[in-house]
Amino acid sequence: MTTTTRTLGRTGPQVSALGLGCMGMSALYGDADRDEAIATIHAALEAGVTLLDTGDFYGMGHNELLIGEALRTAPAGLREQALTSVKFGALRGPDGSWAGYDGRPAAVKNFAAYSLQRLGVDHIDVYRIARVDPDVPIEETVGAIAELVEQGYVRHIGLSEAGAQTIRRAAATAPISDLQIEYGLITRGIEQSILPTTRELGISITAYGVLSRGLISGHFTADRELAANDFRAHSPRFQGDNLQRNLTLVESLRKVAEGKGVSVAQLAIAWVLAQGEDIVPLVGARTRERLTESLGALDVVLDADDLAAIEAAVPADSAAGERYPAAAMAHLDSER
């Protein structure tokens, strides 16, 4: 594996070229093994991965506690290199239900206080609201994070799933280092207006969903049974004819991957890496085995012919189904 680094925007920190998205270790993808999750975080740090991404609402705080334990039990040198990226603002009920988002300044500071405690750190490296609160001007939300930066509790300000105009308003309020948003071979909507905007403003992208929640990993099969607590059981791209169409795309991609002597997942991650030095893919590995496979993408070199072959196998806008159910899509400022 070739360890490389990238910088989060003009104002952000230097991070590993791949980040670890830890959400699946706590929620939304069925049951997870706590010991294996912590071992996977340790293995990522040992491999040179520095960026750990979470949200305070992943498992209602469980994920932050998990990361906190992993950091506490990691060797000091590895613990010190870890950078935390935290999303806040999603409101949950005791039954796990979703109740909107809260971007009020007082709420921002309250969320941060709890995250610092659960993570066991004295600062958060990148802090961002998970979804833009339509009832609170983004200037107020970002302004509150900027105050946390001044106080030393946050190092850098990020955004998540924000549209181009919201990004401009946020950047006019305070320096924005990074936008976290879904981006991958079958999710390329940001290329139209969002990516040009972030590049104009010197804001990087941390891309989640690079394997579309396992759909284009090469490991998902049509007969796989999903647990009721697995997000994919309700995701449009994993339903009926949509799933069949999307898995057909995966098989086309598999032919390209086999020609390169790499796995489908490695090819898909390498494609995202090849889209620009300002993009850092987040891999959602829950096990050391999947982590090792994902890290192998760092050694995959794609030339112009490879990129053309990938494009032919999975053309832009070829995915069947929206990336979220309709109710969740309504909350995405990036889709408006």
N, C-alpha and C positions, 0 to 999 in steps of 0.2 A: 504494500500500500504506500502510495506517495502522499505524505502529509503536506498540505498546502494551506494557505491562509487567504482570507479576503477581508475587506474593511467594510463595515456597515456605514455606508454613506460618507459624506464629507465630515461629519461630526462624531461618528460612532467609533466603537472599538474595533480592533483587529480580532477576527474570529477564525475558527477552522472553516475550511471550505464546505464541510457538511456539518449541520447541527443535528442534535437529537431531540425530536419531538416526543415528549414523555406522556402525553395524554392517554394513550392506549394502555399504559401500565396501571391506570386507575379507573377508567370509565369508557363507556360507549362502544367498546369492541368485545364485549363478553368478559368472562372472568380472566384475571391475570394472576400470575405467580409472583408474590411479593419478593421472595428471595431471588428469583431469576431476574426480576426487574432491577433490583439493586445491583446485582452482579453485572447486568447489562450496562448500567450507568457507569460502574467502575471500569468495565472493559472499554467503553467509549472514551473515558478520560485517559486511560492508559494508551489508547490508540492515537491520542492527540486531538480528539474532539473537545472543543472548549465551550460551545454554545448549548445550553440546556434550556429547552422551551417548555413552559407550563402555563396553566391558568388557575387562578384561585378557586374557580368553580369546577375544576376537574375532580369529580368525586367529592365535591363539597369540601375542599381542602386536603383531601387524601393525597393528591399528587404532590402538592407542596411539601407535605410531611414526609412523603416517600423520598423526594429529592433531598430534603433536609437530612434524612437518615443516611442516604447514600453519600452525601458530602461529609457528614460527621465521621463516617467510618472509612473514608478514603484516605490514602496517604496524604500528608500535609501538602506536598508539592503538587499533587493532582487537584486537591481541593482548592488551592490558591489559583490554579489556572482556569477554573470553571467560571463561566459567565452565565448569569441567569436572565432569561427573557420571560416576563410575566404579563399575562393578560388579565384584566379585571373587568368588573362591571356587569357580568351576567347574573341575574337574580334567579335563585333556585328555591323550590319548595322542599319540605321534608321528604316528599315522595319522589324527588328527583325532577319534578316538573320545572318548566321554564317560565319565567314571569317578566320577561323584558330585560332592559338594561338601564343602568344608572350612572350617568356621567357627571353628576353634580360635584362641584369642588369638594364639599364636605365628605361626600361618599368616596371620592378618589382617595383622599387622605386616610379615611377609615379602612378602605380595602388594603391600602399599602401597609398600614400598621399590622394588620393580621398576617399579611404575606411575609413580612420581615420576620415575624415571630415563628411562623410555621417553617420557613426555610432555614431559620437559624443563622441569618446573615445580617450585617449592619447596613447593607445597601442592595438595591436591585439594579442590575446593569442596564436593562432596557425594559421600560414600563409602558403599557399601552392599553387602551380600552378595547375590549374584544370586538365590539360592534359599536358603531357610532350611535349615540343616544339621540333620537330625533327630537327630543324635547329639551335638549340642552345644547346651546351653541358649542361647536367644537373648540372655539377659542377659550371658553370657560374650562372645559375639560383639560385641554392642553396647558392652559395657564396654571391649573392646579398642579399638574405634573412638573411644570417648570419651577414652581415653588419648592417641590420636593427635591428637585435637582439642586437648587440654591441651598437647601438645608442639608444636603449630603445623603439623603435617603435613596435617591435615584441618580444614576449616572447619565442615562441617555433617554430621550423621548422617542417612542415609536407609535405607529398607527396599526390598525388591523382592519382589513376589508373596507377601506375607505375609498370613495370615488375621487375622480380627478379634482373636482372643485373643492371638495372637503380637504384634500391633501394641500392644495394651494392655501386655503384659509389657515390650516394648522401651521404650515411652514411660515406664514406671515406673522404668526403669534410667537413662535419659539423654534429653535433649531430642531428639525426632525431627522433622526438618523436612518430610520428604517420603516418600511411598510411590510407587514406580514399579510400574505394573501395566498389563496390557492392558485397554483400554477403548475402545469405539467403537460404531458403530451396530449391529453384529452381535455384539458382545461386551460384554454389559451385566451380567454377574454381580455386579460390585462394588456395584451399586445395592441389593442385598438387605441385607447386613450390614457390608461393608467400608467403603463410602463414608459411611454414618452414623457409623461409629466414627472414621474420620479427621476428620470434621467436628466431632465432639464433642471430639476431642483437639487440634484446631488443626493438623492435618497435611495438607499439600497432596497432590495427585496429579500425577505426571508420567505421562501416558498414552501407552503405546506401542501399536502395532498399530491406530492410528486408521483406517487404510485396509485393515486386515486383510491386511497383506503384499501389497498391491496388488489384492486380490480385489475390493474395492469402490471402486477408483480410477477405474473407467470405462474403463480401458485394457486390462484383462485379457480375453482371449477363450478360448473353449472349445477351440480348436484350437492354442493355444500350446504348443510343446514346451519342457519344462523340463529343464535339465541335471541330471545325477546329483548334482552338488554344490549343487543348489538345494533349500533346505528344503521348498519348496512341492511338490516332486515326491513327498514323503512325508507331506504334511499332509492330514489327513482332509477338510478343507473344500475341497480342490482335487482330490478324487478322484470320478470317475464321476458318479453321480446327485447326490451332494452338490454338486459343482461346478455342475451344471445348475440345481439349485434355487437356489443362491446367486447365480448370474448372472441368474436371473429377478428376484431382489430388486434387483439393480443396475439392471436395465432400468426397474423401477418408480421407483427413485430418480432415474434419468436424466430421466424426465418432469418430476419436480419441479424438478430442476436447470435444465432447459431453460426452464421457466416463470420462473425467477429470472434467467436469462441468465448462469449460471455453470456451471462444469464439475462433474461428479459428485464428483471429489476435493475440490474447494473446498467443496461442500455438506456432504460428510461431515465434513471438518475443522471447518467452521463449526458444525456440530451439537455436536461435542465442546466447542468453545470456549463455546457457549451454555449448557452444563450447569453452569457455575459459575466464579467468579473463582478458585477454589482448584484448578482443573484446568489444567495446561499440556500441550497435545498435543505429542508428539514426531513430527516428520515424517521419514520415512526416505529422503529424496531423495538419489539417487546422482549426479544430473546437475543442471546449472544450469537446464535447461529444466523439470525436475520441481520444483525448488526454487521457481522463479518462480511456477509454477502453485499450489503449496501456500501460498506467502505471500499469494496473492490471496484466500485464505479470510479474512484479517484484515479485508477490506473488505466481507465479506458480512454483512448484517444480517438476522437471522431474527426475524420477529414470531410471534405465537401461531398464526396461520393456517399459516405456513410450518412451524412445529414440528409441528403436527397433521398436515400433509400428509406430512412425513417419517416420522412415526410410523406413519401408515397405509401408506406404501410399504414400510417395513422395521420391522415390529412387533418388540417385544422377544421374544427366544427364537425368532426365525424362522430363524436360521442353521441349515444342515444340516452336521453333523459337529462334532467337538470341535476346539478350537483348536490342540492338539498331539497327536501320536501317544500311544498309551496309556502307553508307558514314560516319556515326558516329563511327562505329566499326573500321574503318581504322585509326582513331585518337587515339585508345587505345593502349598505350605502354604495358599495362597489357595483351593484347591479342596476342602479337607478340612472 
